[in-house]
């Protein structure tokens, strides 16, 4: 995922402004204005790194020198230094927590995503792992990028990516068939149409109405398998992508992958991820 540098910096500045508030009073009271410091960001546990590009962009925009010691998407072991930062000590200390928050959250998401993807791959299944829109406020771009670095699929980044007809749309607008027909008649050719369904019969109705992707919402693995079988029998399986969503976790994902579904979307890889444990250690000081 690429953003022009200026736009990326603007996103990062929002995090820093929130943390700094009206000023870092501890640093201003205790650290000389012209003090120089050099620091290493070190990981404390095994995992997959994400957020190097963002951390460097933030540091460099603040006139700090940043050198990557590993790459985004690379596996690391405990005690590995992943980033070297140097420059004005006051600036470095004021940006410390924001830099670590970005790296730790993104690395945590990439790591958990990669565990799920590796689990499916090792079992010999071709099912894709997708994220959901259950992300931290303001962190959507970074959460989704971390999923991609972990080997997963971003799914929708925003509401304008895809026509995704959910249960509440259907309740307000009418039947599955009528709402798909309406969307098909007015949507751009560039937008696929996905429909969330609560039952196998609704999945068949959605396929008949022309849905390109069908989300099987809160289906059990048995129900997903039955739906795959029925759509195959009806001649629709090759025409649609099937996504299983709702209640899927790292623990039960293989049960869903074994059903023949194309995609599993897992909210926990973003909304309940555990941040990677990192530290920023000062290694050189010049006053």
Secondary structure, 3 states (H helix, E strand, C coil): CCCCHHHHHHHHHHHHHHHHCCCCHHHHHHCCCCCEEEEEEEECCCEECCCHHHHHHHHHHCCCEEEECCCCCCEECCCCEEEEEEEEHHHHHHHHHHHHHHHHHHHHHHHHHHHHHHHHHHCCCCCEEECCCCCCCCCHHHHHHHHHHCCCECCCCCCCCCEEECHHHHHHHCCHHHHHHHHHHHCCCCCCEEEEECCHHHHHHHHHHCCCEEEEECCCHHHHHHHHHHHHHHCCHHHCEEEEECCCCCCCHHHHHCCCCCEEECCHHHHCCCCCCEEEEEEEEEC
